[in-house]
Amino acid sequence: MGRAIAAALVALAAVTGCTVQPSDGDGKRRSPVHIELPSGTPSPARTPTGGSPSAAPAPPDDDKPGAAPPAPARVLWSRGATGRDVRELQARLRQVAWLFEGPTGTYGEQTERAVSGFQGKRGLPRTGRTDTVTWQRLLGMTREPGRWDLYLMGGQPADPPDPRCTTGRVLCIDKTSRTLRWMIDGRTVSTMAVRFGSQGTPTREGVFSIYWKSRDHVSTLYDSPMPYAMFFSGGQAVHYSADFAARGYAGASHGCVNVRDEAAIAELYAQVRNGDKVVVSW
């Protein structure tokens, strides 16, 4: 009877692909059957000694043979670029104190250095070029710049001239676009950015004429220099302002019309005569 049972077990092992394992040398009996899985079937995850079962982590997609590397971020602007978008970039960099000049609308050395510093601070490649990743990070940290953030240091386009400026020799001053047009018989000779008085000391509006020019004038009221002063209404004059050149529209005058471009106003001063018309309008 015992021989018959043994023979049956051998036959069963042959059919199932199993082998009988002898007991270990310590005399303790182990599982009598070791299952051999068919060829090509993955083995179950093995449990490290003293550990708990866990599935082996799948390799990342980019580690798979033949996987393409991730595409680099697209560059939006780099050194030499110009335009309104560059102004916005510069205005936003000013908000996070990475840029202190401009905005100028030209992507130069200072902008490149500011972008590189911003990138390095946030663990991005320090290329100095504004790519999509850098731009999105900057957008998330800043607010939408307004018009005078974009043109803090001038450079804005002039609005169409007031109709009163179309005849004769006229300093056509527009408070809306913050510009001065020097016009002769309806033709614009030159245009420059200007700054006006504060709310407490506003620049007067209306039609005036130049009644006095003073090349190296100093204000007796405020004890401040007013080079290339061209007076048109009481103590209010068109003149060069070093403060406007340094701070842009972050400051204001005491009622005068400030010009920040010294070369431009020097040329204008040489052309304007006493009696020429001045129009200040919104």
C-alpha positions in Angstrom: 0.0 0.0 0.0 2.8 2.4 1.0 4.6 1.6 -2.3 1.5 2.5 -4.3 1.2 5.9 -2.6 4.8 6.7 -3.2 4.4 5.8 -6.9 1.4 8.0 -7.2 3.3 11.0 -5.7 6.1 10.5 -8.2 3.7 10.4 -11.1 2.0 13.6 -9.8 5.3 15.4 -9.6 6.2 14.5 -13.1 2.9 15.9 -14.4 3.0 19.2 -12.5 6.7 19.9 -13.1 7.5 19.8 -9.4 10.4 18.1 -7.6 10.5 16.7 -4.1 12.8 18.6 -1.7 14.6 16.7 0.9 14.6 18.0 4.5 17.3 20.4 5.6 20.3 19.1 7.5 18.8 20.4 10.8 16.2 17.7 10.6 13.3 20.2 10.3 11.0 19.3 7.5 10.4 22.1 4.9 7.7 22.4 2.2 8.0 19.3 0.2 7.3 20.9 -3.1 9.3 23.6 -5.1 7.2 24.9 -8.0 9.1 25.6 -11.2 7.2 28.2 -13.2 7.1 27.8 -17.0 9.9 29.5 -18.9 9.2 33.2 -19.7 6.8 33.8 -16.8 8.1 36.5 -14.4 9.0 35.4 -10.9 7.0 36.9 -8.0 8.8 39.7 -6.1 11.0 38.3 -3.5 10.9 39.6 0.0 14.2 40.8 1.5 15.1 39.2 4.8 13.2 40.8 7.6 11.2 43.0 5.1 7.8 43.1 3.7 6.7 42.3 0.1 6.9 45.3 -2.2 6.7 45.7 -6.0 9.9 46.9 -7.7 9.4 50.5 -8.9 9.0 50.9 -12.6 11.8 52.9 -14.3 11.0 56.4 -15.4 9.8 56.8 -19.0 13.0 58.7 -19.9 15.1 55.7 -18.6 13.5 53.3 -21.1 15.7 52.4 -24.0 15.1 54.6 -26.9 13.1 57.2 -25.0 13.6 60.8 -26.3 15.1 63.3 -23.9 12.7 66.1 -22.7 12.5 69.0 -25.1 14.3 72.2 -23.9 12.2 75.2 -22.9 11.5 77.5 -25.8 13.4 80.8 -25.7 11.1 83.8 -26.0 13.6 86.7 -25.8 17.3 87.0 -25.6 20.0 89.7 -26.0 19.3 92.0 -28.9 15.5 91.6 -28.8 13.3 94.8 -28.8 9.7 95.8 -28.4 6.8 96.0 -26.0 7.2 92.4 -24.7 10.8 93.2 -23.6 9.5 96.3 -21.8 7.1 94.1 -19.9 9.9 91.6 -19.0 12.0 94.5 -17.7 9.1 96.0 -15.7 8.5 92.7 -14.0 12.2 92.2 -13.3 12.1 95.7 -11.6 9.2 94.5 -9.4 11.3 91.7 -7.9 14.4 93.9 -7.7 16.5 92.1 -10.3 16.7 95.2 -12.6 17.0 98.8 -11.8 17.3 100.5 -15.2 14.6 101.1 -17.8 12.4 99.7 -19.0 14.1 100.5 -22.3 12.5 98.0 -24.6 15.9 96.7 -25.6 17.3 93.4 -24.2 20.8 94.4 -23.4 23.6 93.4 -21.0 21.8 94.6 -17.9 18.6 92.7 -18.7 20.6 89.5 -19.6 22.4 89.7 -16.2 19.1 90.3 -14.4 17.5 87.3 -16.0 20.5 85.1 -15.2 20.4 86.1 -11.6 16.7 85.4 -11.4 17.2 82.0 -12.9 20.0 81.0 -10.6 18.1 82.1 -7.5 15.3 79.7 -8.5 17.4 76.7 -9.5 17.0 77.2 -13.3 19.8 77.1 -15.8 21.5 80.5 -15.8 21.4 81.2 -19.5 20.4 84.9 -19.4 17.8 84.1 -22.0 14.1 84.3 -21.2 12.6 80.9 -21.9 9.0 79.7 -21.3 9.9 78.2 -17.9 11.6 81.4 -16.7 8.8 83.6 -18.0 6.1 81.5 -16.2 8.0 81.7 -13.0 8.3 85.5 -13.3 4.6 85.9 -14.1 3.7 84.0 -11.0 5.7 86.4 -8.8 4.7 89.7 -10.3 1.6 91.8 -11.3 0.6 93.1 -14.7 2.6 96.3 -15.3 0.7 99.5 -16.1 1.5 101.9 -18.9 3.8 104.1 -16.8 5.6 101.0 -15.4 6.4 100.1 -19.0 7.5 103.7 -19.9 8.9 104.7 -16.5 11.9 106.3 -18.1 10.1 107.6 -21.2 10.1 106.3 -24.7 6.3 106.2 -25.0 4.7 107.2 -28.4 3.1 110.7 -28.6 -0.6 111.1 -29.1 -1.9 113.1 -32.2 -1.2 116.8 -31.6 -3.8 119.2 -30.3 -5.5 121.1 -33.2 -4.2 124.4 -31.7 -0.6 123.1 -32.5 -1.0 122.8 -36.2 0.0 126.4 -37.2 3.1 128.4 -36.4 5.9 127.6 -34.0 4.6 125.6 -31.1 5.7 123.6 -28.1 2.8 121.2 -28.1 2.7 119.5 -24.7 0.3 116.6 -24.1 -0.4 115.5 -20.5 -2.1 112.3 -21.6 0.8 110.8 -23.5 3.4 112.8 -21.4 5.1 114.1 -24.5 6.3 117.4 -26.0 6.3 117.9 -29.7 8.3 120.8 -31.2 6.2 121.7 -34.2 6.6 124.3 -37.0 3.6 124.9 -39.4 2.1 121.5 -38.5 5.3 119.5 -39.0 6.8 117.7 -36.0 10.5 118.6 -35.7 11.2 116.6 -32.5 9.4 114.7 -29.8 10.5 114.0 -26.2 9.1 112.5 -23.0 8.2 115.1 -20.3 7.1 115.0 -16.7 4.6 117.4 -14.9 3.8 118.8 -11.5 2.3 116.8 -8.7 -1.3 117.0 -7.6 -0.4 119.7 -5.1 1.6 121.7 -7.7 0.0 121.0 -11.0 1.2 122.2 -14.4 -1.2 124.8 -15.8 -3.1 124.0 -19.0 -4.0 126.4 -21.8 -2.3 128.4 -24.5 0.8 130.4 -23.5 4.0 131.8 -25.1 7.6 131.7 -24.2 8.5 135.0 -22.5 11.9 134.3 -21.1 14.8 131.9 -21.6 17.5 131.2 -19.0 20.3 128.7 -20.0 21.7 128.1 -16.5 18.7 129.0 -14.3 18.5 128.1 -10.6 15.1 128.2 -8.9 15.1 130.8 -6.1 12.0 129.2 -4.6 13.2 125.6 -4.4 17.0 126.2 -4.7 17.3 123.7 -7.5 18.9 123.9 -10.9 16.7 124.4 -14.0 19.0 124.2 -17.0 17.7 125.2 -20.4 14.7 126.9 -18.8 12.0 128.3 -21.2 9.4 130.1 -19.1 5.8 130.2 -20.4 3.5 130.8 -17.3 4.7 132.6 -14.2 7.4 130.5 -12.7 6.5 127.4 -14.8 9.0 126.6 -17.5 10.1 123.8 -19.8 13.6 122.7 -18.6 16.0 119.8 -18.1 15.6 117.7 -14.9 18.4 115.5 -13.6 15.8 114.0 -11.2 13.6 113.0 -14.1 16.6 111.5 -15.8 17.4 109.4 -12.7 14.0 108.4 -11.4 11.7 108.8 -14.3 8.0 109.0 -13.5 8.6 107.9 -9.9 8.9 111.6 -9.2 7.2 114.9 -10.2 8.0 118.6 -10.7 6.7 121.6 -8.8 4.7 122.6 -11.8 7.3 122.8 -14.5 7.5 120.6 -17.6 10.6 118.4 -17.0 12.6 116.9 -19.9 15.0 114.0 -19.1 17.0 114.0 -22.4 19.6 116.7 -21.9 20.9 116.5 -25.5 17.3 116.8 -26.9 16.4 119.9 -24.8 19.8 121.6 -25.5 18.9 121.3 -29.2 15.3 122.5 -28.5 16.5 125.5 -26.5 18.7 126.6 -29.4 15.7 126.6 -31.7 12.9 128.1 -29.6 12.5 131.9 -29.6 10.7 134.2 -27.2 7.1 134.6 -28.4 6.8 131.0 -29.6 3.5 129.4 -28.6 3.1 126.8 -25.9 0.0 124.6 -25.8 -0.5 122.4 -22.7 -3.5 120.0 -22.9 -4.9 116.7 -21.8 
